[in-house]
Amino acid sequence: MKSTATATVIAFIDAINRGDVTRLSNLMTEDHIFVDSGGSRSPNSADLIRGWSEYFRMFPDYRIEIENIIQEENLVAVFGTATGTYNGNRGLVPENQIKMPAAWRAVVENGRVKLWQVYADWTEGWKIIEADRKQG
């Protein structure tokens, strides 16, 4: 079970890193829940697909860099760094790059991700986004 749940989460992260919404969709359970770093829950899969598509438009080079993975049965915790460049008014310029430590919690069920929860402090990211918005 350990290798299967971890492999599923690694495949999910790979789909995120590739911006592959179709693969993400295929790796989500029908009742998949996404919880963002502010604690907001998105339980509707159609909304999640639109949300991922929009996120990849906003951050076309978004990546999760894995530093450590811990698994306990079907619960997988990932620790690492989230990076991406905000595609705002200034475009994909170095000033719009966001890099932050982050953690993710996943619950895997039958080889698919049932829960994907993000833990990250977006304070600096929001400052970059606001500075970019003032440029336009």
N, C-alpha and C positions, 0 to 999 in steps of 0.2 A: 504493500500500500504506500509506503514512504516514497519510493521512487516514482510511482505513478502520479501522486498528488504534486510532488515537486516538479516532475516533467511537465505536467499540465500548466503549472504556474509559469515555468520557464517558457513554454510555448505561447502563453498569453502575453508575457512581457515581450517576446520576440515579435508578436503581431503588433503590439503597441509601438515598438521601436521601428517597425516597417511602415507604420501608418495603415495597416491592413484591416479595415473595418469588417470586411467579409469574414476573415479568419477570426477576428475577435468575436463576431456574432456566433460563429460556429463553435467557439469555445465557451460560450455562456449557456447556463441552464435556462430553461424557459422562464423560471421565476428569479432570474439573476437580479441582484441588488447591488447598486454602486453607491458608496458613501464617500462624499468628497471630504477634503481636509477641514471644512467648516462644520461637518456633521450632517449635511443635507443628504437625504436618501432619494435615490431614483430607482423605483422598482419596475418601471415600464420599459421593456426591451426595445420597443420602437423609439422611444425617447432617448434611450442610451445609444442607439446606433446613430441617431442624429447628433447627439451630444459628442460622441467620439469624432464624427466627421467634422463638426465645427471646431473641436479642440485641435485636430490635425491641421485645419485651415489656419487657426490662430498661431499654432506652434508647429510648423511643418517639419522641423528637425527635432521634435521632442524625443527624448530617450530616457530610459531607465538604465542606470548602470548598477548592476548587482554587486554588492560587497559581501553579503552573507545571507544565507537562507537557513531557516530553522523550521522543521516540520514536527508536528505532533498529530498523528493519525491524519485526519482530513483538513487540519488547520495548518496553513503555511504562512510564515512571516518572512518578509523580504526587507532587507536593510540596504540602503545605498544612496544614490544621488539621482535627482531628476534634473535634466537640463533641456533647454530649448530656447529658441529665439522667437520673441513675439513679433508676429507679422502685422504690425500696426501701421501708423501713418509714415513712419520712417523706413518701413520695410525691414528686411532681415539684416540689420546693421549690428555691429558688435555691442553698441549701447543697449540694444534690446535683448541681450542674452541673459537668461535667468538660469541660475544654478543653485540648487539647494539640497541639503540632506533631507532624506525622506524615508518613510517606512510604509509598507503595504501589508495588509492582512487579507488573506484569501481563504475561502472555504471551498473545497473541491468536493464535488459529488458526481460519481459515475463518469469520471474523466473530463468533467466540465467545471468551470468556475461558477459557483453559486453566489458568492459574495466577493466583492473587490472593494476594499476600504483603503483610503489614502490618508497618511499622517504626514503633514508638512507645514512649515511655517511660511506662508505666502507674503509676509510683510514686505520683504525686499522686492519680490516679484510685482506686487501691486504698485510699489513706487516706480518701477520701470515702466509699467503699463500706463500709469497716470502721466509720467513725464512724456511718454510717446504721444498720448492723446492731446497734450497741450501743444505739441508741435503741429497738429493738424488743424 
